[in-house]
């Protein structure tokens, strides 16, 4: 039996840097939507993510429909909902936690669309996470508006839809995944601009562009270059060097960074129910990722 290689110190450091970048990302979104309407912010983010990076990367040979569907789900859908959630008052730390429910929505969609069968640990993890989400949603109020919670859950659903598309894209491997992300970033700007014009209005768009400041520009640059290009670029390299089960569990640390950043920067105070629901959601993720051997051992004993 071949041993699963551990991450080298340099790669471990890179993985942890990416986790910090992605965890801080939620606080940066809050800074961004403070000066720019959320849908317009989405358009600017993906414009900067695509250009000038596409000048240095060749587009992978993937059907155009997959670029379009990926861009409309994991980019437009996820971030239109997430940016709007934080704009209406969803705490950034709690958003980073609730968004992790995407793994369970991915499991549900894979069962329905790809006819994948669930394992016992996945069902147990799904149940724990569902109870956790219900607890978090039940504690809506001044510290967490219900609209913000529902929008974040919708963002998780769209991320899950994008994950299903990503599996279809994976059939065209080997390919440069970063190049795919960059070229797929050409899809979101026009839908985001259309949505912003329709829902936020041309006056709000014009005012935001005319009065854009250095803080807003820094937020856009962080979202485009740090969270998207650097984050996805490094993550793709790590997934290419190591098995997914060595790399993927690091994403469980994103909510830890997100919750800590929200508390330190914005003084976000959560209720006991939020923490209880968050603990159940994280427990569900852990059972989903690592529970298979335990459940298999229990099944053999019975």
Secondary structure, 3 states (H helix, E strand, C coil): CCCCCCCCHHHHHHHHHHHHHHHHHHHHHHHHHHHCCHHHHHHHHHHHHHCCHHHCCCCCCCCHHHHHHHHHHHHHHHHHHHHHHHHCCCCHHHHHHHHHHHHHHHHHHHHHHCCCCCCHHHHHHHHHHHHHHHHHHHCCCCCCCHHHHHHHHHHHHHHHHHHHHHHHHHHHCCCCHHHHHHHHHHHHHHHHHHHHHHHHCHHHHHHHHHCCCHHHHHHHHHHHHHHHHHHHHHHHHHHHHCCHHHHHHHHHHHHHHHHHHHHHHHCCCCCHHHHHHHHHHHHHHHHHHHCHHHHHHHHHHC
